Amino acid sequence: MSLSEARFHDLVDETHQALEDVFDNSDLDVDVENAGGVLTVRFENASQLIFSRQPALRQLWLAARSGGFHFDYDDGSQRWMCDSSDELLGEMLVRIVQEQAGAELEFDEIDGPR
């Protein structure tokens, strides 16, 4: 765990803001709520995505209809990577949003350097 707690919180805050921006700038009818370190995205069909920070593990967790996923921040590539598949957060979100909301969104800024 080379990532300091302060840096971890900054990265999660930046990621949450970038996610909010993607959804706010989309044509999707979504409700986005950011409270207590948890970002919840509710789609029109009542499905949701929940992004929560896990400071003790320095992980960002994602709960979706297809399951729960844990992401570690990779300092080398400066990206959030799934600890079980090495899939990038943005790549996974493209697939999950398509599955849950039937929409194609781009999450390039999520996978960019921070």
N, CA, C and O atoms as a MOPAC input file, in Angstrom:
PM7 MOZYME 1SCF
protein

 N      0.83700 1    -1.19200 1     0.00000 1
 C      0.00000 1     0.00000 1     0.00000 1
 C      0.87500 1     1.24800 1     0.00000 1
 O      1.08600 1     1.87100 1     1.04000 1
 N      1.37200 1     1.59700 1    -1.15400 1
 C      2.20800 1     2.77800 1    -1.24400 1
 C      1.38000 1     4.06000 1    -1.32100 1
 O      1.91800 1     5.15600 1    -1.16500 1
 N      0.11100 1     3.93100 1    -1.55400 1
 C     -0.77500 1     5.07800 1    -1.67700 1
 C     -1.14000 1     5.59300 1    -0.28400 1
 O     -1.69200 1     4.85300 1     0.53100 1
 N     -0.83200 1     6.86100 1    -0.01400 1
 C     -1.19100 1     7.43100 1     1.29300 1
 C     -2.70200 1     7.58700 1     1.38500 1
 O     -3.39200 1     7.63400 1     0.36600 1
 N     -3.20600 1     7.66500 1     2.59000 1
 C     -4.64900 1     7.81300 1     2.77900 1
 C     -5.14500 1     9.12300 1     2.17200 1
 O     -6.20800 1     9.16200 1     1.55200 1
 N     -4.37500 1    10.19200 1     2.35100 1
 C     -4.77900 1    11.48600 1     1.79700 1
 C     -4.83700 1    11.43300 1     0.26700 1
 O     -5.78900 1    11.92300 1    -0.33900 1
 N     -3.82200 1    10.84200 1    -0.34600 1
 C     -3.79100 1    10.71700 1    -1.81000 1
 C     -4.95500 1     9.84100 1    -2.28800 1
 O     -5.59700 1    10.14800 1    -3.29300 1
 N     -5.21700 1     8.76300 1    -1.56900 1
 C     -6.32700 1     7.88200 1    -1.91100 1
 C     -7.64200 1     8.66300 1    -1.92900 1
 O     -8.40800 1     8.56500 1    -2.88800 1
 N     -7.90600 1     9.43700 1    -0.87500 1
 C     -9.15700 1    10.20000 1    -0.81100 1
 C     -9.22700 1    11.23300 1    -1.93700 1
 O    -10.29000 1    11.43900 1    -2.52400 1
 N     -8.10700 1    11.87700 1    -2.23900 1
 C     -8.08300 1    12.82900 1    -3.35300 1
 C     -8.42700 1    12.13500 1    -4.67000 1
 O     -9.20500 1    12.66000 1    -5.46700 1
 N     -7.84900 1    10.95800 1    -4.89600 1
 C     -8.10200 1    10.22100 1    -6.14100 1
 C     -9.56500 1     9.78800 1    -6.25200 1
 O    -10.16700 1     9.88700 1    -7.32100 1
 N    -10.12800 1     9.31100 1    -5.15000 1
 C    -11.53200 1     8.90300 1    -5.17600 1
 C    -12.42400 1    10.12200 1    -5.40500 1
 O    -13.37800 1    10.04800 1    -6.17900 1
 N    -12.12900 1    11.24000 1    -4.74600 1
 C    -12.91500 1    12.45800 1    -4.95800 1
 C    -12.86900 1    12.88900 1    -6.42700 1
 O    -13.89400 1    13.23900 1    -7.01100 1
 N    -11.66600 1    12.86000 1    -7.01800 1
 C    -11.51500 1    13.22900 1    -8.43500 1
 C    -12.29200 1    12.26900 1    -9.33100 1
 O    -12.93400 1    12.68800 1   -10.29500 1
 N    -12.22900 1    10.99400 1    -9.00900 1
 C    -12.93100 1     9.98200 1    -9.80700 1
 C    -14.43800 1    10.16000 1    -9.68000 1
 O    -15.15500 1    10.11100 1   -10.68000 1
 N    -14.92100 1    10.36700 1    -8.46500 1
 C    -16.35800 1    10.59500 1    -8.26600 1
 C    -16.81700 1    11.81900 1    -9.06800 1
 O    -17.87200 1    11.78400 1    -9.70200 1
 N    -16.03100 1    12.89400 1    -9.04200 1
 C    -16.40600 1    14.10100 1    -9.78000 1
 C    -16.41100 1    13.84100 1   -11.28200 1
 O    -17.31000 1    14.29700 1   -11.98800 1
 N    -15.41700 1    13.11600 1   -11.77000 1
 C    -15.36500 1    12.79400 1   -13.20000 1
 C    -16.56700 1    11.93300 1   -13.60000 1
 O    -17.14100 1    12.12600 1   -14.67200 1
 N    -16.94300 1    10.99100 1   -12.74500 1
 C    -18.11500 1    10.15700 1   -13.02300 1
 C    -19.38900 1    10.99900 1   -13.04500 1
 O    -20.22400 1    10.85000 1   -13.93700 1
 N    -19.53000 1    11.87900 1   -12.06300 1
 C    -20.69700 1    12.77400 1   -12.04600 1
 C    -20.76900 1    13.57600 1   -13.33900 1
 O    -21.84100 1    13.72300 1   -13.92700 1
 N    -19.62900 1    14.09300 1   -13.77600 1
 C    -19.59000 1    14.89000 1   -15.00700 1
 C    -20.04400 1    14.07700 1   -16.21800 1
 O    -20.81200 1    14.56900 1   -17.04400 1
 N    -19.57000 1    12.83000 1   -16.32500 1
 C    -19.96500 1    11.98200 1   -17.44800 1
 C    -21.47600 1    11.79200 1   -17.45600 1
 O    -22.12000 1    11.96200 1   -18.49100 1
 N    -22.04000 1    11.43900 1   -16.30600 1
 C    -23.48300 1    11.19400 1   -16.25200 1
 C    -24.28400 1    12.48200 1   -16.42000 1
 O    -25.32100 1    12.47600 1   -17.08300 1
 N    -23.81900 1    13.59100 1   -15.82900 1
 C    -24.52500 1    14.86600 1   -15.96800 1
 C    -24.52800 1    15.35800 1   -17.41500 1
 O    -25.48700 1    15.99300 1   -17.85400 1
 N    -23.47000 1    15.07000 1   -18.14700 1
 C    -23.35100 1    15.53500 1   -19.53200 1
 C    -23.94300 1    14.56100 1   -20.54100 1
 O    -23.89200 1    14.80600 1   -21.74600 1
 N    -24.49800 1    13.47100 1   -20.06100 1
 C    -25.11400 1    12.48600 1   -20.95000 1
 C    -26.58400 1    12.83000 1   -21.15300 1
 O    -27.13600 1    13.70900 1   -20.49000 1
 N    -27.19400 1    12.11700 1   -22.08000 1
 C    -28.62800 1    12.29100 1   -22.32100 1
 C    -29.46700 1    11.34300 1   -21.47400 1
 O    -30.69000 1    11.29800 1   -21.60900 1
 N    -28.81200 1    10.59200 1   -20.60600 1
 C    -29.52800 1     9.63600 1   -19.76400 1
 C    -30.33500 1    10.34200 1   -18.68600 1
 O    -29.93700 1    11.38600 1   -18.16900 1
 N    -31.46400 1     9.75500 1   -18.36200 1
 C    -32.27500 1    10.24000 1   -17.24400 1
 C    -31.77200 1     9.51200 1   -16.00000 1
 O    -32.21100 1     8.40000 1   -15.70500 1
 N    -30.85300 1    10.14100 1   -15.27400 1
 C    -30.24400 1     9.52500 1   -14.10200 1
 C    -30.33700 1    10.45500 1   -12.90600 1
 O    -30.43900 1    11.67500 1   -13.04000 1
 N    -30.30100 1     9.84400 1   -11.74300 1
 C    -30.21800 1    10.59000 1   -10.49000 1
 C    -28.85600 1    10.25200 1    -9.89900 1
 O    -28.56300 1     9.08800 1    -9.62600 1
 N    -28.03500 1    11.26000 1    -9.70400 1
 C    -26.69300 1    11.06200 1    -9.17000 1
 C    -26.62100 1    11.70000 1    -7.78900 1
 O    -26.91400 1    12.88300 1    -7.61800 1
 N    -26.22600 1    10.89200 1    -6.80700 1
 C    -26.12000 1    11.38100 1    -5.42700 1
 C    -24.74300 1    11.04300 1    -4.88300 1
 O    -24.28900 1     9.90100 1    -4.97000 1
 N    -24.08500 1    12.04700 1    -4.32300 1
 C    -22.76200 1    11.85800 1    -3.73300 1
 C    -22.85700 1    12.28000 1    -2.27100 1
 O    -22.95500 1    13.46600 1    -1.95500 1
 N    -22.82700 1    11.28500 1    -1.38600 1
 C    -22.96400 1    11.57900 1     0.04300 1
 C    -22.16400 1    10.57800 1     0.85900 1
 O    -22.20800 1     9.37300 1     0.60800 1
 N    -21.44400 1    11.08500 1     1.82100 1
 C    -20.70600 1    10.21200 1     2.73600 1
 C    -19.66500 1     9.35200 1     2.06900 1
 O    -19.39600 1     8.24100 1     2.52700 1
 N    -19.07300 1     9.83800 1     0.99600 1
 C    -18.04400 1     9.06100 1     0.30800 1
 C    -18.59200 1     7.99900 1    -0.61800 1
 O    -17.83600 1     7.18600 1    -1.15000 1
 N    -19.91500 1     7.99600 1    -0.81900 1
 C    -20.55800 1     7.01900 1    -1.69300 1
 C    -21.24800 1     7.76400 1    -2.83600 1
 O    -22.02300 1     8.69300 1    -2.61000 1
 N    -20.95800 1     7.34600 1    -4.05000 1
 C    -21.59700 1     7.92400 1    -5.23100 1
 C    -22.59700 1     6.89400 1    -5.75300 1
 O    -22.23000 1     5.76500 1    -6.08100 1
 N    -23.85800 1     7.29900 1    -5.82300 1
 C    -24.91300 1     6.41000 1    -6.30200 1
 C    -25.49800 1     6.98400 1    -7.58100 1
 O    -25.86500 1     8.15800 1    -7.64100 1
 N    -25.57900 1     6.14400 1    -8.59700 1
 C    -26.16900 1     6.52400 1    -9.88400 1
 C    -27.39200 1     5.63900 1   -10.08700 1
 O    -27.28000 1     4.41700 1   -10.18700 1
 N    -28.57600 1     6.28100 1   -10.14700 1
 C    -29.82500 1     5.54500 1   -10.35400 1
 C    -30.32900 1     5.83200 1   -11.76800 1
 O    -30.51700 1     6.98100 1   -12.17000 1
 N    -30.53600 1     4.74800 1   -12.49800 1
 C    -31.03500 1     4.86700 1   -13.86500 1
 C    -32.56300 1     4.89100 1   -13.87200 1
 O    -33.21000 1     4.55900 1   -12.87800 1
 N    -33.11400 1     5.28400 1   -14.99600 1
 C    -34.56500 1     5.40000 1   -15.14800 1
 C    -35.27500 1     4.06100 1   -14.88500 1
 O    -36.41400 1     4.04500 1   -14.42000 1
 N    -34.60600 1     2.94600 1   -15.18200 1
 C    -35.21000 1     1.62400 1   -14.99900 1
 C    -35.04500 1     1.09400 1   -13.57000 1
 O    -35.30800 1    -0.07900 1   -13.30800 1
 N    -34.61300 1     1.95400 1   -12.65300 1
 C    -34.44500 1     1.65900 1   -11.22200 1
 C    -33.18800 1     0.85500 1   -10.89800 1
 O    -32.93500 1     0.56600 1    -9.72900 1
 N    -32.39500 1     0.48700 1   -11.90700 1
 C    -31.11700 1    -0.15300 1   -11.58400 1
 C    -30.14600 1     0.94700 1   -11.15600 1
 O    -30.36000 1     2.12700 1   -11.43400 1
 N    -29.09300 1     0.54300 1   -10.48400 1
 C    -28.15900 1     1.55400 1    -9.99100 1
 C    -26.73100 1     1.05000 1    -9.96700 1
 O    -26.46400 1    -0.15100 1   -10.01200 1
 N    -25.82700 1     2.00400 1    -9.89500 1
 C    -24.40600 1     1.75400 1    -9.68000 1
 C    -24.04200 1     2.44600 1    -8.37900 1
 O    -24.45700 1     3.57900 1    -8.13100 1
 N    -23.26400 1     1.76000 1    -7.54900 1
 C    -22.83900 1     2.35000 1    -6.28700 1
 C    -21.31900 1     2.26900 1    -6.21700 1
 O    -20.73200 1     1.18800 1    -6.28300 1
 N    -20.69700 1     3.43400 1    -6.08100 1
 C    -19.24000 1     3.53900 1    -5.96100 1
 C    -18.91900 1     3.92200 1    -4.52000 1
 O    -19.35700 1     4.96700 1    -4.03900 1
 N    -18.16600 1     3.08900 1    -3.84300 1
 C    -17.82700 1     3.40200 1    -2.45700 1
 C    -16.32500 1     3.26800 1    -2.23400 1
 O    -15.65400 1     2.43600 1    -2.84400 1
 N    -15.82900 1     4.10400 1    -1.35100 1
 C    -14.40100 1     4.06600 1    -1.02900 1
 C    -14.16600 1     3.14700 1     0.15600 1
 O    -14.97100 1     3.08400 1     1.08500 1
 N    -13.06200 1     2.44500 1     0.10600 1
 C    -12.66100 1     1.54000 1     1.17300 1
 C    -11.25000 1     1.95200 1     1.61000 1
 O    -10.26400 1     1.38500 1     1.14100 1
 N    -11.15600 1     2.94200 1     2.51000 1
 C     -9.85400 1     3.50400 1     2.87100 1
 C     -8.86700 1     2.49400 1     3.44700 1
 O     -7.67600 1     2.56200 1     3.14100 1
 N     -9.32700 1     1.56800 1     4.26700 1
 C     -8.40400 1     0.61400 1     4.88100 1
 C     -7.70900 1    -0.23900 1     3.82800 1
 O     -6.55800 1    -0.63900 1     4.00800 1
 N     -8.40800 1    -0.51700 1     2.72800 1
 C     -7.85100 1    -1.33700 1     1.65000 1
 C     -7.29700 1    -0.49800 1     0.50500 1
 O     -6.65900 1    -1.02300 1    -0.40800 1
 N     -7.54600 1     0.81400 1     0.56100 1
 C     -7.17700 1     1.73700 1    -0.52100 1
 C     -7.79200 1     1.28400 1    -1.84000 1
 O     -7.13700 1     1.26800 1    -2.88200 1
 N     -9.08300 1     0.91400 1    -1.76400 1
 C     -9.79400 1     0.44500 1    -2.94200 1
 C    -11.05600 1     1.26300 1    -3.18200 1
 O    -11.64500 1     1.83200 1    -2.26300 1
 N    -11.44600 1     1.30100 1    -4.44300 1
 C    -12.71500 1     1.86000 1    -4.86700 1
 C    -13.58700 1     0.66500 1    -5.24300 1
 O    -13.19800 1    -0.14800 1    -6.08300 1
 N    -14.75500 1     0.55500 1    -4.63100 1
 C    -15.63800 1    -0.57100 1    -4.89600 1
 C    -16.80500 1    -0.11300 1    -5.75200 1
 O    -17.30900 1     1.00100 1    -5.60700 1
 N    -17.22000 1    -0.99900 1    -6.64600 1
 C    -18.35600 1    -0.74900 1    -7.52300 1
 C    -19.34900 1    -1.88900 1    -7.36200 1
 O    -19.00500 1    -3.06000 1    -7.52600 1
 N    -20.58700 1    -1.52900 1    -7.03800 1
 C    -21.67400 1    -2.50300 1    -7.00200 1
 C    -22.56000 1    -2.22800 1    -8.20500 1
 O    -23.01300 1    -1.10300 1    -8.41800 1
 N    -22.80000 1    -3.27300 1    -8.98600 1
 C    -23.62400 1    -3.16900 1   -10.18600 1
 C    -24.52800 1    -4.39300 1   -10.24900 1
 O    -24.38800 1    -5.32500 1    -9.45700 1
 N    -25.43800 1    -4.37900 1   -11.18500 1
 C    -26.33800 1    -5.51600 1   -11.34700 1
 C    -25.55800 1    -6.81400 1   -11.58700 1
 O    -25.96800 1    -7.88200 1   -11.13400 1
 N    -24.43900 1    -6.71300 1   -12.29800 1
 C    -23.64600 1    -7.89500 1   -12.65700 1
 C    -22.69700 1    -8.35800 1   -11.55300 1
 O    -22.04500 1    -9.39300 1   -11.69200 1
 N    -22.61400 1    -7.59100 1   -10.44800 1
 C    -21.77600 1    -8.03200 1    -9.33300 1
 C    -21.05600 1    -6.89400 1    -8.64800 1
 O    -21.30100 1    -5.71800 1    -8.91600 1
 N    -20.15900 1    -7.27500 1    -7.75500 1
 C    -19.34400 1    -6.30900 1    -7.03800 1
 C    -17.91100 1    -6.38500 1    -7.52700 1
 O    -17.38700 1    -7.47400 1    -7.76200 1
 N    -17.27900 1    -5.24100 1    -7.68000 1
 C    -15.93100 1    -5.17800 1    -8.23000 1
 C    -15.06900 1    -4.27400 1    -7.36000 1
 O    -15.53300 1    -3.24700 1    -6.86500 1
 N    -13.82600 1    -4.65800 1    -7.17900 1
 C    -12.88800 1    -3.91400 1    -6.34300 1
 C    -11.75000 1    -3.40600 1    -7.21900 1
 O    -11.16600 1    -4.16000 1    -7.99700 1
 N    -11.44200 1    -2.11700 1    -7.08400 1
 C    -10.42400 1    -1.48900 1    -7.91800 1
 C     -9.28600 1    -0.94900 1    -7.06700 1
 O     -9.50100 1    -0.28200 1    -6.05600 1
 N     -8.06700 1    -1.25400 1    -7.50300 1
 C     -6.85600 1    -0.70400 1    -6.90700 1
 C     -6.34500 1     0.37800 1    -7.82600 1
 O     -6.49100 1     0.28700 1    -9.04500 1
 N     -5.74000 1     1.41100 1    -7.24400 1
 C     -5.14700 1     2.45500 1    -8.06400 1
 C     -3.73000 1     2.05000 1    -8.39900 1
 O     -2.91600 1     1.79800 1    -7.51100 1
 N     -3.44000 1     1.98800 1    -9.69500 1
 C     -2.10600 1     1.62800 1   -10.15900 1
 C     -1.32100 1     2.90900 1   -10.42200 1
 O     -1.60900 1     3.64600 1   -11.36500 1
 N     -0.32000 1     3.16200 1    -9.56900 1
 C      0.48100 1     4.38700 1    -9.71200 1
 C      1.22200 1     4.45100 1   -11.03500 1
 O      1.38700 1     5.52900 1   -11.60700 1
 N      1.66800 1     3.30200 1   -11.52300 1
 C      2.42600 1     3.27600 1   -12.77700 1
 C      1.62300 1     3.80200 1   -13.94600 1
 O      2.09700 1     4.66000 1   -14.69200 1
 N      0.41600 1     3.29800 1   -14.11400 1
 C     -0.42800 1     3.72000 1   -15.23400 1
 C     -1.38300 1     4.84600 1   -14.84800 1
 O     -2.02400 1     5.44700 1   -15.71000 1
 N     -1.47300 1     5.12800 1   -13.55100 1
 C     -2.36400 1     6.14800 1   -13.01400 1
 C     -3.81600 1     5.88100 1   -13.38900 1
 O     -4.53100 1     6.75600 1   -13.87900 1
 N     -4.22600 1     4.63000 1   -13.13700 1
 C     -5.58800 1     4.19700 1   -13.45700 1
 C     -6.10900 1     3.26500 1   -12.37800 1
 O     -5.33900 1     2.61700 1   -11.67000 1
 N     -7.42400 1     3.21000 1   -12.26600 1
 C     -8.08100 1     2.25200 1   -11.38000 1
 C     -8.22600 1     0.94200 1   -12.13500 1
 O     -8.78300 1     0.91200 1   -13.23200 1
 N     -7.72100 1    -0.15000 1   -11.54700 1
 C     -7.77400 1    -1.46100 1   -12.19300 1
 C     -8.48100 1    -2.46200 1   -11.29000 1
 O     -8.24200 1    -2.49700 1   -10.08300 1
 N     -9.34900 1    -3.27300 1   -11.87900 1
 C    -10.07200 1    -4.29800 1   -11.13100 1
 C     -9.07400 1    -5.31300 1   -10.59000 1
 O     -8.22100 1    -5.80700 1   -11.32700 1
 N     -9.18200 1    -5.62400 1    -9.30400 1
 C     -8.20100 1    -6.51500 1    -8.68600 1
 C     -8.35600 1    -7.97100 1    -9.11600 1
 O     -7.46200 1    -8.78100 1    -8.87100 1
 N     -9.46800 1    -8.31500 1    -9.74900 1
 C     -9.65000 1    -9.70400 1   -10.16800 1
 C     -9.46300 1    -9.92100 1   -11.66900 1
 O     -9.17800 1   -11.03600 1   -12.10600 1
 N     -9.62400 1    -8.85800 1   -12.45700 1
 C     -9.54800 1    -9.02700 1   -13.91700 1
 C     -8.55500 1    -8.08600 1   -14.60100 1
 O     -8.26800 1    -8.25000 1   -15.78600 1
 N     -8.03300 1    -7.11000 1   -13.87100 1
 C     -7.15500 1    -6.06700 1   -14.43900 1
 C     -7.86700 1    -5.18300 1   -15.46000 1
 O     -7.21900 1    -4.42900 1   -16.18600 1
 N     -9.19500 1    -5.27100 1   -15.52100 1
 C     -9.95100 1    -4.39900 1   -16.40900 1
 C     -9.95900 1    -2.99400 1   -15.82000 1
 O    -10.08800 1    -2.82400 1   -14.60700 1
 N     -9.82200 1    -1.99400 1   -16.67800 1
 C     -9.85200 1    -0.60700 1   -16.22200 1
 C    -11.27800 1    -0.22000 1   -15.84700 1
 O    -12.24400 1    -0.71100 1   -16.43200 1
 N    -11.39300 1     0.66800 1   -14.86100 1
 C    -12.70000 1     1.11300 1   -14.39700 1
 C    -13.54000 1     1.66200 1   -15.54500 1
 O    -14.70400 1     1.29100 1   -15.69200 1
 N    -12.96800 1     2.53200 1   -16.35000 1
 C    -13.71500 1     3.12500 1   -17.45900 1
 C    -14.19500 1     2.10400 1   -18.46200 1
 O    -15.32200 1     2.18600 1   -18.95000 1
 N    -13.33300 1     1.13100 1   -18.77600 1
 C    -13.71700 1     0.07500 1   -19.72200 1
 C    -14.89000 1    -0.72800 1   -19.17200 1
 O    -15.84000 1    -1.03100 1   -19.89400 1
 N    -14.81500 1    -1.06600 1   -17.89900 1
 C    -15.88800 1    -1.83700 1   -17.28800 1
 C    -17.18800 1    -1.03300 1   -17.27800 1
 O    -18.26300 1    -1.58600 1   -17.51300 1
 N    -17.09300 1     0.25800 1   -17.00900 1
 C    -18.29400 1     1.08900 1   -16.95600 1
 C    -18.97900 1     1.20000 1   -18.31300 1
 O    -20.20700 1     1.26300 1   -18.38000 1
 N    -18.21000 1     1.22700 1   -19.38800 1
 C    -18.81800 1     1.25400 1   -20.72200 1
 C    -19.73200 1     0.04500 1   -20.88000 1
 O    -20.87200 1     0.16900 1   -21.32700 1
 N    -19.22000 1    -1.12100 1   -20.50800 1
 C    -19.98600 1    -2.36700 1   -20.62400 1
 C    -21.18400 1    -2.39200 1   -19.66900 1
 O    -22.29300 1    -2.74700 1   -20.06900 1
 N    -20.95700 1    -2.01600 1   -18.41400 1
 C    -22.01200 1    -2.08200 1   -17.40400 1
 C    -23.14600 1    -1.09900 1   -17.69500 1
 O    -24.31700 1    -1.44400 1   -17.54100 1
 N    -22.81100 1     0.11100 1   -18.11000 1
 C    -23.86100 1     1.09200 1   -18.43500 1
 C    -24.66500 1     0.61700 1   -19.64400 1
 O    -25.87900 1     0.81100 1   -19.70000 1
 N    -23.99300 1     0.00000 1   -20.60300 1
 C    -24.70800 1    -0.56400 1   -21.75900 1
 C    -25.68100 1    -1.65200 1   -21.29700 1
 O    -26.82800 1    -1.69700 1   -21.74100 1
 N    -25.21100 1    -2.52500 1   -20.40300 1
 C    -26.04700 1    -3.61600 1   -19.89000 1
 C    -27.21700 1    -3.09600 1   -19.05500 1
 O    -28.33800 1    -3.58500 1   -19.19200 1
 N    -26.97000 1    -2.12200 1   -18.20100 1
 C    -28.00100 1    -1.67600 1   -17.26100 1
 C    -28.92400 1    -0.59800 1   -17.80800 1
 O    -30.10900 1    -0.56900 1   -17.47600 1
 N    -28.39100 1     0.28800 1   -18.64500 1
 C    -29.20100 1     1.41500 1   -19.11100 1
 C    -29.41400 1     1.41500 1   -20.62000 1
 O    -30.18400 1     2.22200 1   -21.14100 1
 N    -28.73100 1     0.50600 1   -21.32600 1
 C    -28.88200 1     0.45000 1   -22.77700 1
 C    -28.28600 1     1.64400 1   -23.48300 1
 O    -28.70100 1     1.98000 1   -24.59200 1
 N    -27.32000 1     2.28800 1   -22.85900 1
 C    -26.72000 1     3.49400 1   -23.43600 1
 C    -25.21100 1     3.32100 1   -23.59300 1
 O    -24.55900 1     2.60600 1   -22.83300 1
 N    -24.69200 1     3.99200 1   -24.59400 1
 C    -23.24600 1     3.96700 1   -24.82000 1
 C    -22.65600 1     5.28800 1   -24.35000 1
 O    -22.87700 1     6.33600 1   -24.95600 1
 N    -21.90600 1     5.21900 1   -23.26500 1
 C    -21.21500 1     6.40100 1   -22.75200 1
 C    -19.71400 1     6.14400 1   -22.81900 1
 O    -19.25900 1     5.00000 1   -22.80700 1
 N    -18.96700 1     7.22600 1   -22.89000 1
 C    -17.50600 1     7.10400 1   -22.89700 1
 C    -16.98100 1     7.55700 1   -21.54900 1
 O    -17.40700 1     8.57500 1   -21.00300 1
 N    -16.05300 1     6.78400 1   -21.02900 1
 C    -15.45500 1     7.06900 1   -19.73100 1
 C    -13.95300 1     7.25300 1   -19.86800 1
 O    -13.19100 1     6.87400 1   -18.97800 1
 N    -13.52700 1     7.83900 1   -20.98900 1
 C    -12.09900 1     8.02700 1   -21.24100 1
 C    -11.41500 1     8.81900 1   -20.13400 1
 O    -10.29600 1     8.49600 1   -19.73700 1
 N    -12.08900 1     9.86100 1   -19.63100 1
 C    -11.45400 1    10.69700 1   -18.61000 1
 C    -11.26900 1     9.95900 1   -17.28300 1
 O    -10.43400 1    10.34900 1   -16.46800 1
 N    -12.04000 1     8.90200 1   -17.06500 1
 C    -11.89200 1     8.10900 1   -15.84000 1
 C    -10.58000 1     7.33900 1   -15.86400 1
 O     -9.92300 1     7.17700 1   -14.83600 1
 N    -10.20100 1     6.86400 1   -17.05700 1
 C     -8.99500 1     6.06700 1   -17.20200 1
 C     -7.76100 1     6.89600 1   -17.54200 1
 O     -6.68600 1     6.34400 1   -17.77600 1
 N     -7.91100 1     8.21000 1   -17.56800 1
 C     -6.76500 1     9.05700 1   -17.87800 1
 C     -5.90700 1     9.31000 1   -16.64700 1
 O     -6.33300 1     9.04600 1   -15.52300 1
 N     -4.71300 1     9.81600 1   -16.85500 1
 C     -3.80600 1    10.11300 1   -15.73400 1
 C     -4.40500 1    11.15000 1   -14.80400 1
 O     -5.14100 1    12.04600 1   -15.21700 1
 N     -4.06000 1    10.99600 1   -13.52300 1
 C     -4.50300 1    11.94300 1   -12.49700 1
 C     -3.29000 1    12.50400 1   -11.80800 1
 O     -3.42000 1    13.32700 1   -10.90200 1

